[in-house]
Amino acid sequence: RITATPRTDRRLEFEQFQVPSRGREPRRRSPRVSKGPPIVRRPFQNPSWAPEESSSNSSAKMQGVVNEEFKMMGLSMRGDAMAAVVDFLERCDDPHEALSQMLDELDAKALTTSIVDLRCAEEVIHAVDKRNGTGAFAAPDGQGTAALLDDEDGITIVDAFDMPRYCYDTQRKVFHENAGKVKTINASAESKIELYRERFLLLQQRVARHRMFVKPAFSASGAAAQRTYCELTPLTGLLGHSVGTKYVMGCLSQLEDDRFFLEDLTGQIQVDVSHAATSSGLYTENCIVVAEGEVRKSDGVLEVRALGFPPAESREDTRNATNFLDFIGAGRLRPKDIERMVEEEAASTSDMFVVLSDVWLDRESTFARLRTVFEGFDSLDAIPSMFVLMGDFSSQPFGPTRFGFGDYAKGFDKLAELVREFPRLRQEARWVIVPGPGDPGVSSALPRPPLMPSLTESLRAALPRATFASNPARVRYRSQDLVFMREDLQSRMRRNCILPPTEIEDAPAEKAARERAKAKALAREARLERNEARAERRAAARAEKLQLCGGKGG
């Protein structure tokens, strides 16, 4: 219960937000706990400042509103921090929304004191500018973050190690960026546990807003009353006396030999999937599934009758649910920016990308075929916007028994000499080099860092617009987000399948179905992308390629 108290001493209230004089320290409040319950703020009602007023009166009234909102959160501000916040709000188009976003950023920060200083205020302002594409992140023409893309081709390449890391807050139901943790390949054992926890939370918040798992809010008649839904039960709700069919969501893992379990953030339970009916896809260890079944009274094992992946959602639904967050680090796109870029994509009918995989530079036949490809595209009026060359770049993968770095570097020297013969492709097109699983690197774990400069020095000098990206690499082309990854996922997923896929004939149509099932599994598990429709389109393109090659692969 909140009660209003009269303000008896205006002088004490004014001194609370000013820099103390004569060396006196302000009254300290108890530190704010960063992981406490969510703070409920009242919305802005009849704000006391107006942009059309004079600058002095507007700034003074704005300070009063800022003081009032920060006091409701138990925070106070120093004088220099207040000046920075007021300057930031004055240059914003919507000061009310900007102040609300600042308070949201402060909720996500781990503050050690209740006094906000200038450094903390600048960090919050920087985070809000980055989210909205304003300030230092705005283009000179005022078009927002979208103008930060390449004006010539609209392509932005993002390395996997430069992507922002967002964590889902289960209490406030929002994503916040975790920028304090150092990104490294040689992480601790806790990082693996955190990886599965964050992936589970990512899928859980997506499933929670799906129509199939949302209970109708009001009792209604007609079609609304007949709509069926599945209420997910935590695994702790299955322990003890559990009767009837239950729907659960968890990570499918093998904690004991020949015994599989479902795990979530509350507990675990042994499952029997030997007689389960499954949807299309490859079910591997450590994948997150939605199961329908009943707990056996004899041994307490969950007998699964139906097994499926969490439903995928469209890219538009994800953007609307997350307030158009930039998950890949290529810049936040506002709705009007997306609409403008979609129109530009429809007008750019001549743009095309060339993707080549397994470019073995240790064979002479590869260079003969590359020359044919380059000559063909160089003769066109409109050359491709981007060439993507993915490994392996050697027919013999690197390993403990093979480490011929000299011969490996000579392959890139020959490629550089070949590219110099086509100055138009070399200077106008974008080039992306993605390493493969058999290329040299510090580790075989994903993501893999870019190729070392010592091995590709000549190619870097020959291609001024080349980007040596990680594996996987993200590419934003105007409004589309693409993922380029080189890995033998088919053999990995089939090797770790809990339920073996049905044996089918080696025909192009069956291979296409297998590719489509793999794409669905990756999309629904939220491993690389969140758009199932786009993954199916890529699988269809792969199927068409298989049919053109007579079922022999690409």
Steps between C-alpha positions, in 0.01 A plus 500: 500500500645834394402819685594853408682712758499880496819673399576722797854604422572592135859589585583148623341350189705728274826419678438129463567517125794745503871448549566554874711797595776540762596136467179371655387163373132445415291264702565143385216261436513125513643344182242385249482123452530423129315166512202606707136501398401710200439868565158619394499860383190703434468630145558863418182696566475858382873574488590842632733598216412584143746525210344824374580690821813707552825310547559610859148420620495174306834386648391586853172313468678209333736474796201480733345216305832312481551545877154369571540191282842415643375547856226244437778250422691593816775676305649847515721683251803721516497837332719408203295183440178701508640744243597214268155340529320829432716568194424150373124538548495840331642358178259205496186507288298333777642589845239287680602180317872583531473546876309174532772320305766651726322369807474156338875499438563596862282208611724261306825643641660372821538821701709505814357830631176694474676814371527520121822671392604637162671178386189290567277756326724504192492119480121499512475778239742307276286185533179687412665667201622163377153350536323783317768582244541858622787715620835350404319209330291721269587575141571860390180511295290392799381173348579301813714191537410375153716774349806348669489223240717523193340760274620319189373147561322500837713213633621474859718207609500409869757276662375244750731641767360852449136407547327648805393257766144532625367323808133449577371636830227263619365749756467806277433296180753699296841450340798698624851512359775339705798709394718449806613141435817448299455281191751219472528154348667340803211561738430337835273202564225731621471646151369169363231488766411862429479426126227239547320715758486803269388287206222349709383845615510625141269220384284516810410867451425427133272207583324696775351743246405238241129455446518123556632542856305811610190442710198715403477793738119513510233235471323544168264314276536394141840459334688657790366243742576210268864601452730236642821582679776310676593608850867435568577344838836548676686176561466546875123471449547140380670382815281317746134452411447588133196376313394559143669627188762769552686732265857581597793683345862416576845413381535137386823362647660170593605527863549123540593226260205409277270721708365830373368786708316824450647800683374850558586774749295332774609136486529184292307182427580178317316453171417209274496605132511154345134513389469876444354645182727777374464792264746568218853575615813348651482446877847513650638511851470836675223619269196670653168328431134516593366162613153363561466200729400353832701398804494126566398413853726196515839668460427876470631521143335741256375290209505733200227452242584798277823692460558822309710815483391836643307687230693758303374852448537749220757773500230767520352345817842488664567864416165611639548298820855626565450864396715458188817409690820456302611147587781470243672836554446650153296795626144540621244533224188700561171404332518785251860402416390144426220618275738722306756220463239252378414745223869536414539121483208474261661763277848341510427210268862469382655433842632147549735309730738223391564234766774240449582226749791254530734719297801268503796722417748212496359364170559649156152404381351738756678802347388402150137493614539823697634669188194386307270638771681834520509544123128433475403755764755756382337504156160602643378858512417471872753301697404316822481712812685245714710186465496260796784245504465235770745229600643256523774664296702181490402150390688357800363635828741626764545290808753357741686323218482772234615857549645614166448873538743582218305310234176634643615863460615434141142421403388848604798650312376332181146620567628856541679480163181373336282773649739775381414404141143624559531858629128565469406214732789575731414866557121517475374176659502409868693187598431290810739220599353249748721218641385140496524225761825368349684833481767593755377671814542520872217255567240287327222648712243738357512785430834480320707818474606640158801367315833625630650803319836325471345241266289739289728804474518502119123457457430784742723728292333396173140547622447845654134424578555155650371401843647198674205397712439241767310174461206554520479855364199730489432722200230764488384589150269799539206354698607133483725321750701211352710233671796335325631191675726219384467183703404138439175528695337204328751246630516663843125498549454148366783373717339643815139414418307349790227379267664375179351652186314271264719335239410638159625450151782718374284701258501878436148541641589311818820700541294817469267377775801429721637850439161651584479301825847618601411863426184473709690353794756782493235772472277365777794447735602869451860402433576719199183689404138546603322494165369156409356618169836630384671177606248299297561720196872434526432129533284518187785671315733226618250239377483666159879492484499128580252433223711696249804298598313171469509433873880510524527809717648843422 
